[in-house]
């Protein structure tokens, strides 16, 4: 078996049980030729579920305006084979795979299916060895670019949450939202909302719903908060 210390450095995880990482890299073709070697298929199953949860949680917590359908579409984009294979390529995971002779000869280290499955198995191994927080950090780090790209097609950051954290840290209070105006017929209303920090208006947003107006107000408040003195 190969020396996996370099892979652990790339992953940013020092395994308490290195055998888990080793197992995550064993392709079924290798275990077929080496009956004593278990394949990574069970870890792959676990990792697939862990990745799906991490992405779903991230979308729910960070992108408040995304609908259930949008979150489902983005998650599907992020957990598909090509996306995971690209993440695996970024850490040269193919170099560490244990492959059978036929799979090796057939270019198995570069096959997207092998790379994606190995990536899922590695995440499963990290989850078992270090817990959800470590798995979350790994997944969100390696899929950051793809997540940004996918969200740009279907949502925006949760500016209200960002503003809440910033204001509480800086001023030890929470921002409040005040409905200023509601105009237009029921099918085409426009809402105007102020976000208030210590009785001063920090931003004003307009949107087709109170939620969108509040989000826009928060976005504008974040933009100018460095110059804002409540």
C-alpha positions as CSV (number, residue, x, y, z in Angstrom):
1,X,0.0,0.0,0.0
2,X,1.1,3.5,-0.8
3,X,2.3,6.2,1.6
4,X,-0.7,8.4,2.1
5,X,0.9,11.1,4.2
6,X,1.0,13.5,1.2
7,X,-2.7,13.0,0.6
8,X,-3.5,13.7,4.2
9,X,-1.6,17.0,3.9
10,X,-3.7,17.9,0.9
11,X,-6.9,17.0,2.6
12,X,-5.8,18.9,5.7
13,X,-6.8,15.8,7.8
14,X,-4.4,13.7,9.9
15,X,-6.2,10.4,10.2
16,X,-6.4,8.8,13.6
17,X,-7.2,5.6,11.8
18,X,-5.2,5.7,8.5
19,X,-6.8,2.4,7.5
20,X,-10.0,4.2,6.8
21,X,-8.3,6.5,4.3
22,X,-6.6,3.5,2.7
23,X,-9.9,1.7,2.4
24,X,-11.5,4.7,0.7
25,X,-9.1,4.4,-2.2
26,X,-9.6,0.7,-2.9
27,X,-11.4,0.2,-6.2
28,X,-13.6,-2.9,-6.6
29,X,-11.2,-4.2,-9.4
30,X,-8.4,-4.3,-6.8
31,X,-10.4,-6.2,-4.3
32,X,-11.5,-8.6,-7.0
33,X,-7.8,-9.5,-7.6
34,X,-7.0,-9.3,-3.9
35,X,-9.7,-11.2,-1.9
36,X,-8.3,-9.9,1.4
37,X,-8.8,-6.3,0.4
38,X,-12.3,-4.8,1.0
39,X,-13.4,-2.3,-1.7
40,X,-14.5,1.3,-0.9
41,X,-18.1,0.8,-2.0
42,X,-19.6,1.0,1.5
43,X,-17.6,4.2,2.3
44,X,-18.7,5.5,-1.1
45,X,-22.4,5.0,-0.1
46,X,-21.8,6.8,3.2
47,X,-19.8,9.6,1.6
48,X,-22.5,10.2,-1.0
49,X,-25.1,10.8,1.8
50,X,-22.7,13.0,3.8
51,X,-21.9,15.2,0.8
52,X,-25.6,15.5,-0.1
53,X,-26.4,16.6,3.5
54,X,-23.5,19.1,3.6
55,X,-24.6,20.8,0.4
56,X,-28.3,20.8,1.4
57,X,-27.4,22.4,4.8
58,X,-25.2,25.0,3.2
59,X,-27.9,26.0,0.7
60,X,-30.5,26.2,3.4
61,X,-28.5,28.2,5.8
62,X,-26.7,30.6,3.4
63,X,-29.2,31.2,0.6
64,X,-32.5,32.1,2.2
65,X,-34.2,33.2,-1.1
66,X,-33.7,29.8,-2.8
67,X,-36.8,27.8,-3.3
68,X,-37.0,24.1,-2.6
69,X,-36.8,23.4,-6.3
70,X,-33.8,25.7,-6.8
71,X,-32.0,24.0,-3.9
72,X,-32.7,20.6,-5.3
73,X,-31.4,21.6,-8.7
74,X,-28.2,23.1,-7.3
75,X,-27.6,20.1,-5.1
76,X,-28.0,17.8,-8.0
77,X,-25.5,19.8,-10.0
78,X,-22.9,19.7,-7.2
79,X,-23.2,16.0,-6.4
80,X,-23.1,14.8,-10.0
81,X,-20.3,12.6,-11.2
82,X,-18.4,15.2,-13.3
83,X,-18.4,17.8,-10.4
84,X,-17.1,15.3,-7.9
85,X,-14.5,14.0,-10.4
86,X,-13.2,17.5,-10.9
87,X,-12.9,18.0,-7.1
88,X,-11.0,14.7,-7.0
89,X,-8.7,15.8,-9.8
90,X,-7.9,19.0,-8.0
91,X,-6.2,17.0,-5.2
92,X,-4.7,14.4,-7.6
93,X,-6.8,11.6,-6.0
94,X,-6.3,9.4,-9.0
95,X,-2.7,8.9,-8.1
96,X,-3.6,7.2,-4.9
97,X,-6.2,4.7,-6.1
98,X,-5.7,1.0,-5.7
99,X,-6.7,-0.5,-9.0
100,X,-6.8,-4.0,-10.5
101,X,-4.4,-4.6,-13.4
102,X,-7.0,-4.4,-16.1
103,X,-8.5,-1.2,-14.7
104,X,-5.0,0.3,-14.4
105,X,-4.2,-0.6,-18.0
106,X,-7.5,0.9,-19.1
107,X,-6.8,4.4,-17.7
108,X,-8.7,3.9,-14.5
109,X,-6.9,6.6,-12.7
110,X,-8.5,9.2,-15.0
111,X,-12.0,7.8,-15.3
112,X,-14.6,10.3,-13.9
113,X,-16.6,7.5,-12.4
114,X,-13.7,6.1,-10.4
115,X,-12.6,9.6,-9.3
116,X,-16.1,10.6,-8.2
117,X,-16.7,7.4,-6.3
118,X,-13.3,7.7,-4.6
119,X,-14.0,11.3,-3.6
120,X,-17.3,10.2,-2.0
121,X,-15.5,7.4,-0.2
122,X,-12.8,9.8,1.1
123,X,-15.5,12.1,2.5
124,X,-17.1,9.1,4.2
125,X,-13.7,8.2,5.7
126,X,-13.1,11.7,7.0
127,X,-16.6,11.7,8.4
128,X,-16.0,8.5,10.3
129,X,-12.6,9.5,11.5
130,X,-13.0,13.2,12.4
131,X,-16.8,13.8,12.3
132,X,-19.1,16.1,10.4
133,X,-17.3,19.4,10.9
134,X,-14.1,18.0,9.2
135,X,-16.1,16.5,6.4
136,X,-18.0,19.8,5.9
137,X,-14.8,21.8,5.8
138,X,-13.3,19.4,3.1
139,X,-16.4,19.3,1.0
140,X,-17.1,23.1,1.0
141,X,-13.5,23.9,0.4
142,X,-13.1,21.6,-2.6
143,X,-16.6,22.4,-4.0
144,X,-16.5,26.1,-3.3
145,X,-16.0,27.2,-6.9
146,X,-18.7,24.9,-8.2
147,X,-21.1,26.1,-5.5
148,X,-20.5,29.7,-6.3
149,X,-21.1,29.0,-10.0
150,X,-24.3,27.0,-9.4
151,X,-25.8,29.5,-6.9
152,X,-25.1,32.4,-9.3
153,X,-27.6,30.7,-11.5
154,X,-30.3,30.3,-8.9
155,X,-30.0,32.4,-5.8
156,X,-28.2,35.0,-3.7
157,X,-26.4,35.0,-0.3
158,X,-28.4,35.4,2.9
159,X,-27.6,39.0,3.5
160,X,-29.8,39.2,6.5
161,X,-27.9,36.5,8.3
162,X,-24.6,38.1,7.4
163,X,-25.8,41.5,8.7
164,X,-27.1,40.0,11.9
165,X,-23.7,38.4,12.7
166,X,-21.8,41.6,11.8
167,X,-24.0,44.0,13.7
168,X,-24.1,41.8,16.8
169,X,-20.3,41.4,16.8
170,X,-19.7,45.1,16.2
171,X,-22.5,46.9,18.1
172,X,-23.9,44.1,20.4
173,X,-27.4,44.7,19.1
174,X,-29.6,43.1,16.4
175,X,-30.8,44.9,13.3
176,X,-34.6,45.4,13.0
177,X,-36.7,45.7,9.8
178,X,-39.5,48.3,9.4
179,X,-42.0,48.2,6.6
180,X,-42.1,51.7,5.0
181,X,-44.5,51.3,2.1
182,X,-46.6,48.7,0.4
183,X,-47.9,49.8,-3.0
184,X,-49.5,48.2,-6.1
185,X,-52.3,45.6,-6.8
186,X,-52.1,42.2,-5.1
187,X,-50.6,40.6,-8.2
188,X,-47.8,43.1,-8.5
189,X,-47.0,44.6,-5.1
190,X,-43.9,46.5,-4.2
191,X,-42.6,46.6,-0.6
192,X,-40.2,49.1,0.8
193,X,-38.4,48.1,4.0
194,X,-35.8,49.9,6.1
195,X,-33.2,48.0,8.2
196,X,-32.6,49.9,11.4
197,X,-29.5,49.7,13.7
198,X,-29.7,51.6,17.0
199,X,-32.7,53.7,15.8
200,X,-30.8,54.7,12.6
201,X,-31.7,53.6,9.1
202,X,-28.7,51.6,7.7
203,X,-30.3,50.6,4.4
204,X,-33.6,50.7,2.4
205,X,-34.7,47.9,0.1
206,X,-37.5,47.4,-2.4
207,X,-38.8,44.1,-3.5
208,X,-41.8,42.1,-4.7
209,X,-42.2,40.6,-1.2
210,X,-41.3,41.8,2.3
211,X,-38.7,39.1,2.5
212,X,-37.0,40.3,-0.7
213,X,-37.2,43.9,0.4
214,X,-35.6,43.0,3.7
215,X,-32.8,41.1,2.0
216,X,-32.1,44.0,-0.3
217,X,-32.0,46.4,2.6
218,X,-29.6,44.1,4.4
219,X,-27.4,43.9,1.3
220,X,-27.2,47.7,1.0
221,X,-26.5,48.0,4.7
222,X,-23.6,45.5,4.5
223,X,-22.2,47.5,1.6
224,X,-22.0,50.7,3.5
225,X,-21.6,49.4,7.0
226,X,-17.9,50.3,7.1
227,X,-19.0,54.0,6.8
228,X,-22.1,53.7,9.1
229,X,-22.1,55.0,12.6
230,X,-25.3,54.3,14.6
